[in-house]
């Protein structure tokens, strides 16, 4: 598999046209940042960037890609869920559910085996 980018997310969410490419790109960038923050902490200084890169290197690339996809898809589909409620067309019109408030909810269990336990 080549290095993942927003086209990986585009295929994952089954977005056929190019109409939403900018939005999908934003979702991908935000997903990469959120996963990076969770695994390696914030990366604003050079030292923090190096520390984040070291932590991310401990996670297999396929696992990181899956986490990026889960978070990116959560962000992408959130657009269709006004006030956090997603509705589907069903014969009785009763299929609706609340989307997760935290876009990382799907990534936490995927990344958990690779997180170092910290105690204060």
TORFI-423124 format. One record per residue (C-alpha): z, y, x; residue number from 1. Coordinates in steps of 0.2 Angstrom, whole numbers, plus 5000, padded with zeros to 4 digits. Layout:
<nupas>
<nupa Z="Z" Y="Y" X="X" mike="NUM"/>
...
</nupas>
This chain:
<nupas>
<nupa Z="5000" Y="5000" X="5000" mike="1"/>
<nupa Z="4996" Y="5017" X="5007" mike="2"/>
<nupa Z="5009" Y="5031" X="5007" mike="3"/>
<nupa Z="5013" Y="5035" X="4989" mike="4"/>
<nupa Z="5009" Y="5053" X="4982" mike="5"/>
<nupa Z="5008" Y="5060" X="4965" mike="6"/>
<nupa Z="4993" Y="5049" X="4961" mike="7"/>
<nupa Z="5004" Y="5034" X="4962" mike="8"/>
<nupa Z="5015" Y="5043" X="4948" mike="9"/>
<nupa Z="4999" Y="5047" X="4939" mike="10"/>
<nupa Z="4994" Y="5029" X="4938" mike="11"/>
<nupa Z="5012" Y="5024" X="4934" mike="12"/>
<nupa Z="5013" Y="5035" X="4918" mike="13"/>
<nupa Z="4995" Y="5031" X="4913" mike="14"/>
<nupa Z="4989" Y="5049" X="4914" mike="15"/>
<nupa Z="4970" Y="5046" X="4913" mike="16"/>
<nupa Z="4964" Y="5064" X="4914" mike="17"/>
<nupa Z="4966" Y="5078" X="4927" mike="18"/>
<nupa Z="4973" Y="5090" X="4914" mike="19"/>
<nupa Z="4991" Y="5087" X="4919" mike="20"/>
<nupa Z="4989" Y="5084" X="4938" mike="21"/>
<nupa Z="4999" Y="5100" X="4943" mike="22"/>
<nupa Z="5013" Y="5095" X="4932" mike="23"/>
<nupa Z="5013" Y="5077" X="4938" mike="24"/>
<nupa Z="5013" Y="5084" X="4956" mike="25"/>
<nupa Z="5028" Y="5094" X="4952" mike="26"/>
<nupa Z="5037" Y="5079" X="4945" mike="27"/>
<nupa Z="5033" Y="5069" X="4960" mike="28"/>
<nupa Z="5039" Y="5082" X="4972" mike="29"/>
<nupa Z="5055" Y="5084" X="4962" mike="30"/>
<nupa Z="5058" Y="5065" X="4961" mike="31"/>
<nupa Z="5056" Y="5064" X="4980" mike="32"/>
<nupa Z="5068" Y="5078" X="4983" mike="33"/>
<nupa Z="5081" Y="5071" X="4970" mike="34"/>
<nupa Z="5080" Y="5054" X="4978" mike="35"/>
<nupa Z="5081" Y="5061" X="4995" mike="36"/>
<nupa Z="5097" Y="5071" X="4990" mike="37"/>
<nupa Z="5105" Y="5056" X="4983" mike="38"/>
<nupa Z="5102" Y="5045" X="4998" mike="39"/>
<nupa Z="5103" Y="5057" X="5012" mike="40"/>
<nupa Z="5111" Y="5073" X="5006" mike="41"/>
<nupa Z="5103" Y="5090" X="5006" mike="42"/>
<nupa Z="5091" Y="5094" X="5019" mike="43"/>
<nupa Z="5091" Y="5113" X="5022" mike="44"/>
<nupa Z="5094" Y="5114" X="5040" mike="45"/>
<nupa Z="5086" Y="5104" X="5054" mike="46"/>
<nupa Z="5101" Y="5094" X="5057" mike="47"/>
<nupa Z="5102" Y="5090" X="5038" mike="48"/>
<nupa Z="5084" Y="5085" X="5038" mike="49"/>
<nupa Z="5086" Y="5073" X="5053" mike="50"/>
<nupa Z="5102" Y="5065" X="5044" mike="51"/>
<nupa Z="5092" Y="5063" X="5028" mike="52"/>
<nupa Z="5077" Y="5055" X="5037" mike="53"/>
<nupa Z="5089" Y="5043" X="5046" mike="54"/>
<nupa Z="5097" Y="5038" X="5029" mike="55"/>
<nupa Z="5080" Y="5036" X="5020" mike="56"/>
<nupa Z="5074" Y="5025" X="5035" mike="57"/>
<nupa Z="5087" Y="5013" X="5030" mike="58"/>
<nupa Z="5079" Y="5010" X="5013" mike="59"/>
<nupa Z="5064" Y="4999" X="5012" mike="60"/>
<nupa Z="5048" Y="5009" X="5008" mike="61"/>
<nupa Z="5044" Y="4999" X="4992" mike="62"/>
<nupa Z="5062" Y="5002" X="4986" mike="63"/>
<nupa Z="5060" Y="5021" X="4989" mike="64"/>
<nupa Z="5043" Y="5021" X="4980" mike="65"/>
<nupa Z="5050" Y="5012" X="4965" mike="66"/>
<nupa Z="5064" Y="5025" X="4964" mike="67"/>
<nupa Z="5052" Y="5039" X="4966" mike="68"/>
<nupa Z="5042" Y="5032" X="4952" mike="69"/>
<nupa Z="5057" Y="5029" X="4940" mike="70"/>
<nupa Z="5063" Y="5047" X="4943" mike="71"/>
<nupa Z="5046" Y="5055" X="4942" mike="72"/>
<nupa Z="5042" Y="5046" X="4926" mike="73"/>
<nupa Z="5058" Y="5051" X="4918" mike="74"/>
<nupa Z="5054" Y="5069" X="4922" mike="75"/>
<nupa Z="5036" Y="5067" X="4916" mike="76"/>
<nupa Z="5041" Y="5060" X="4899" mike="77"/>
<nupa Z="5055" Y="5072" X="4897" mike="78"/>
<nupa Z="5041" Y="5085" X="4893" mike="79"/>
<nupa Z="5037" Y="5075" X="4877" mike="80"/>
<nupa Z="5056" Y="5075" X="4871" mike="81"/>
<nupa Z="5061" Y="5092" X="4864" mike="82"/>
<nupa Z="5080" Y="5094" X="4864" mike="83"/>
<nupa Z="5081" Y="5077" X="4873" mike="84"/>
<nupa Z="5075" Y="5066" X="4858" mike="85"/>
<nupa Z="5059" Y="5056" X="4859" mike="86"/>
<nupa Z="5051" Y="5050" X="4843" mike="87"/>
<nupa Z="5038" Y="5037" X="4840" mike="88"/>
<nupa Z="5026" Y="5035" X="4826" mike="89"/>
<nupa Z="5032" Y="5019" X="4816" mike="90"/>
<nupa Z="5028" Y="5014" X="4798" mike="91"/>
<nupa Z="5045" Y="5019" X="4792" mike="92"/>
<nupa Z="5046" Y="5034" X="4804" mike="93"/>
<nupa Z="5063" Y="5029" X="4811" mike="94"/>
<nupa Z="5059" Y="5026" X="4829" mike="95"/>
<nupa Z="5068" Y="5039" X="4840" mike="96"/>
<nupa Z="5080" Y="5039" X="4854" mike="97"/>
<nupa Z="5089" Y="5051" X="4866" mike="98"/>
<nupa Z="5082" Y="5052" X="4884" mike="99"/>
<nupa Z="5093" Y="5052" X="4898" mike="100"/>
<nupa Z="5100" Y="5069" X="4904" mike="101"/>
<nupa Z="5100" Y="5063" X="4922" mike="102"/>
<nupa Z="5083" Y="5059" X="4928" mike="103"/>
<nupa Z="5090" Y="5049" X="4942" mike="104"/>
<nupa Z="5098" Y="5036" X="4929" mike="105"/>
<nupa Z="5084" Y="5023" X="4933" mike="106"/>
<nupa Z="5085" Y="5025" X="4952" mike="107"/>
<nupa Z="5104" Y="5023" X="4954" mike="108"/>
<nupa Z="5104" Y="5004" X="4952" mike="109"/>
<nupa Z="5088" Y="5003" X="4963" mike="110"/>
<nupa Z="5096" Y="5012" X="4977" mike="111"/>
<nupa Z="5114" Y="5006" X="4976" mike="112"/>
<nupa Z="5112" Y="4992" X="4988" mike="113"/>
<nupa Z="5107" Y="5004" X="5002" mike="114"/>
<nupa Z="5120" Y="5017" X="4999" mike="115"/>
<nupa Z="5134" Y="5018" X="5011" mike="116"/>
<nupa Z="5151" Y="5017" X="5003" mike="117"/>
<nupa Z="5161" Y="5033" X="5007" mike="118"/>
<nupa Z="5180" Y="5036" X="5005" mike="119"/>
<nupa Z="5188" Y="5053" X="5006" mike="120"/>
</nupas>
